Amino acid sequence: MSELLKNEALKNLFERRSIRSFKSEQIKDEELKEILEAGKYAPSAANQQSWHFTVIQNKEILQKINDVAKSAFEKSGIKRYEERAKAEDFSAFYNAPTYIIVSADEKAIAPIADSALALGNLFLAAESLGIGSVWIHAVNFLYTTEEGKALFKELGIPDGYVTYGSGAFGYNAGEKPKPAPRREGTVNIIK
Ligand SMILES: Cc1cc2nc3c(=O)[nH]c(=O)nc-3n(C[C@H](O)[C@H](O)[C@H](O)COP(=O)(O)O)c2cc1C
């Protein structure tokens, strides 16, 4: 990237990495507020803003989600997840103190894309505030179990909304990983 284009927003975008080790210290309420506001400012199909953000910071509820995730991992039929669920210290969200589930109205035009863009904004906003984050795919498995469906109801995920993604957030407890090399041949510019 040329020096001319290296503005703060781009630097933030290039510096964000998925973080998988978190301090137990909770993020500040005003930081959470800004992160969520950034999520709401993502683009959405026909400006439907089809998303809903469920923020969990309560330790008992985080534990309950983790227990349900563990059982869904065990039943997933995916070797990698089955192995992970066996770990004594299993945490679907790497023991992060804040876990955000993004669900969206199933009947919206593009709920998956809306949710993904909203999550992208949450991650970038977090990075800009010195907060680590990572996408947690596990939430998509929870619908496969009755326990998971009941849990979503309990968490107040609106009827007719599907969870399309989730993110773990907290202060980074380790080294920030180096970015993986970018794959070649993924761009074709036609002028
Ligand atoms: C749709 C999606 C699902 C992901 N699921 C997980 C996940 O379940 N657990 C995890 O640790 N990282 C997950 N990630 C993070 C990716 O592994 C990560 O973005 C990728 O390795 C690139 O690293 P970076 O984010 O540091 O640039 C997911 C990312 C995306 C976009």
The ligand as a MOL file (V3000), in Angstrom:
LIG
                    3D

  0  0  0     0  0            999 V3000
M  V30 BEGIN CTAB
M  V30 COUNTS 31 33 0 0 0
M  V30 BEGIN ATOM
M  V30 1 C -17.1060 -17.2830 8.7110 0
M  V30 2 C -15.9470 -17.3890 9.6540 0
M  V30 3 C -15.9330 -18.3620 10.6320 0
M  V30 4 C -14.8800 -18.4480 11.5390 0
M  V30 5 N -14.9650 -19.3340 12.5610 0
M  V30 6 C -13.9980 -19.3580 13.4980 0
M  V30 7 C -14.1200 -20.1890 14.6430 0
M  V30 8 O -15.1220 -20.8660 14.8400 0
M  V30 9 N -13.1150 -20.2000 15.5340 0
M  V30 10 C -11.9850 -19.4440 15.3620 0
M  V30 11 O -11.0930 -19.5040 16.1910 0
M  V30 12 N -11.8360 -18.6100 14.3000 0
M  V30 13 C -12.8240 -18.5430 13.3820 0
M  V30 14 N -12.7310 -17.6720 12.3150 0
M  V30 15 C -11.5430 -16.8000 12.2000 0
M  V30 16 C -10.6330 -17.2280 11.0630 0
M  V30 17 O -9.9620 -18.4120 11.4020 0
M  V30 18 C -9.6400 -16.0720 10.7710 0
M  V30 19 O -10.3630 -14.9390 10.3820 0
M  V30 20 C -8.6380 -16.4390 9.6810 0
M  V30 21 O -7.8090 -17.4990 10.0870 0
M  V30 22 C -7.7620 -15.2460 9.2900 0
M  V30 23 O -7.0890 -14.7220 10.4060 0
M  V30 24 P -7.2500 -13.2090 10.8460 0
M  V30 25 O -8.6930 -12.9860 11.2380 0
M  V30 26 O -6.3140 -13.0330 12.0090 0
M  V30 27 O -6.8620 -12.3350 9.6960 0
M  V30 28 C -13.7710 -17.5680 11.4200 0
M  V30 29 C -13.7810 -16.5870 10.4180 0
M  V30 30 C -14.8540 -16.4780 9.5780 0
M  V30 31 C -14.8700 -15.3700 8.5550 0
M  V30 END ATOM
M  V30 BEGIN BOND
M  V30 1 1 1 2
M  V30 2 1 2 3
M  V30 3 2 2 30
M  V30 4 2 3 4
M  V30 5 1 4 5
M  V30 6 1 4 28
M  V30 7 2 5 6
M  V30 8 1 6 7
M  V30 9 1 6 13
M  V30 10 2 7 8
M  V30 11 1 7 9
M  V30 12 1 9 10
M  V30 13 2 10 11
M  V30 14 1 10 12
M  V30 15 2 12 13
M  V30 16 1 13 14
M  V30 17 1 14 15
M  V30 18 1 14 28
M  V30 19 1 15 16
M  V30 20 1 16 17
M  V30 21 1 16 18
M  V30 22 1 18 19
M  V30 23 1 18 20
M  V30 24 1 20 21
M  V30 25 1 20 22
M  V30 26 1 22 23
M  V30 27 1 23 24
M  V30 28 2 24 25
M  V30 29 1 24 26
M  V30 30 1 24 27
M  V30 31 2 28 29
M  V30 32 1 29 30
M  V30 33 1 30 31
M  V30 END BOND
M  V30 END CTAB
M  END
